[in-house]
Amino acid sequence: MKSRTAGPVAAITGIGVVAPNGIGAEAFWKATQAGDSVLDRVTRQGCEHLPVRVAGEVRGFDPGSLVEERFLVQTDRFSHYALAAADLALEHARLGRADYADDPYAVGVVTAAGSGGGEFGQRELQRLWGRGPRYVGPYQSIAWFYAASTGQISIRRGFKGPCGVVCSDEAGGLDAFAHAVRAIRQGSQAMLVGATEAPLAPYSVVCQVGYEGLSTGDDPERAYRPFTAKACGFVPAEGGAMFTVEDAAEAVRRGAPVRALLAGHCATFTPPGRPEDSEGLAHAVRGALREAGCAPEEVDVVFADALGTPEADAAEAAALREALGAYGSKVPVTAPKTGTGRAYCAAGTLDTAAAVLALEHGVVPPTPNVFDVCHDLDVVTGSARVAPVRTALVLSRGRMGSNAALVLRKGP
């Protein structure tokens, strides 16, 4: 296949992770490669009597040690994660203020968000109804908003380049990369891109209760088991990942590590309420491969969306067979999120972080808690699989109909 892309090649040079199974790329990868499951009973205050029993909570995260107080008071937990992850991504890429001091317009930020700042908003609304409008803080107007993380990262770091937010369902995490790639091709030096979520406040959990496919199981080892006969939905999670994306040639020039190339992306939309529909995702896979100039048999691993309902899992398996042909049943498939939870828009970014690290280490991580796969897929279970990994395909679907596929190539 021939690639339809033109202009600079966009590369991931830095990864910042704040996840239920680890903070920082090294800790995250160690747990992901080992197949650790950190799913557990929800412990957040106010959630004790809600139907969602199991989730992936970020533990050991101290925002005060990572972010200045003046930014913390203005922002919700989901932005705390994003601010910390952005710092880690910049550090990972060795991109400091001196690298863009002469042109602050050369660096931009794009994030994706599905739930926004629910915890902050709930607290301020409780003050409004309990004590009156004088007790509502001034940051209520911005902290809950989906674009808060993009804005605060930009302000804190002095980035004046193209900035934006993808307000979408789960697939928005992968769609944000397409915006970053376009900015690089249009001349931006670097982009901070990613997604973080914090959907475990009581208000946020109540909003999720009606989601079709949300697991209400109370056993952490059985609440989220996609691609099996016992699939009963997904469990939510918080956290996410941010990435430094640059022109690959410029990154090499300044001595930065090129961790992976963003080779192809495609997004589609399937009318909601049809989890059994495979064509939209299959079309996204074909489009991403076409843009990457990648033949189906070149894909070394698929990071599955893994919604966890029988209909959706069957559709994802069918989509892979439709898009990859006979190879769809042979390519290694993994879903590390079964050990951490499905973090909505951030699920795709955490899978992207795992995919980049899989490319670097030549290892396909396993799918925790999943055994006895009942679909015609080569799902990696039990332990990690050592293999030459040069190309990774990351998939994401939203409950409201969005589909996205992202192709990553191993860096030089």
C-alpha angles and dihedrals in degrees: 000000000000120000117240093205124111136186128026120003111239116225135187108235102166137033126197118185133186104175140152089254098046149341114239128025094271096053092041093052094045091056094040094050091048091052093236116176115211098173111134144154114300110260103178114126113257094024097084096102099036122109095247103089104166131046145147107259124187107237130190093026113142108186092185091065093050108034131044117255094240090062095041094058091052097050146060127239092265089060092046087059092047095048092050094044091049090055090050092049093051091047091048089053092044088232109151135174091267090063093064103020092111093054118022088175089069094076127062141172134227125177136172126222135180106175105024123196102335097154094052092045093050092052094051094045090051088054091049095054096033102043108007140258095297089069095056112103121235093241093066086090093063112016096074093047120111092232094053095100094049091049097046095046089050094048095044094049099035094241111163100170127104109321131180148140132233106220099196145116123274097307090062090084090067094038089061089067090059090056090050093049091051091052091051091050089051092056109274114145096216142350132206106217136172146084139258130186137193105187099152102092114110094252091049093047092051089054090055098048092089094051112121108235098027109138118231094183117134100207110087091208094053106029095088116033111144123187092027133103087248096056108143103168136281133298120227125243141187133220128055146185140271126201138200109227121191143162101280094223092051091047091054090047092057092043097251121150114256100214099176141343121242095227106167145357136180133176131196138171128231119189108261122252094047106099089159092063112108103170097082093054092042090053090050091052092050091048094049091049091048092052090048093049087235127150117217093248090056091068108102099184139010121211100208127217089226101190090178104227120114093240096046094044091051090049092051091050090049091048091055092050091047094049100036100032117211089347089067090079094047106045114099111255126196138176110190089175089080085079097046107027133250108291098195109228089005093056091079093047093050089050089050090053090051091047093052091049090047089055091050096047102034092235132123108213119224132249107248121224092010122119136147096036110207099195129080093259135114095235112182107231137165102021139007119280119226110219141139102273114190102146129034130189117206119196132196135175130184127220089235095056110276120135128188137176127192126193119206125190126202112260123248 
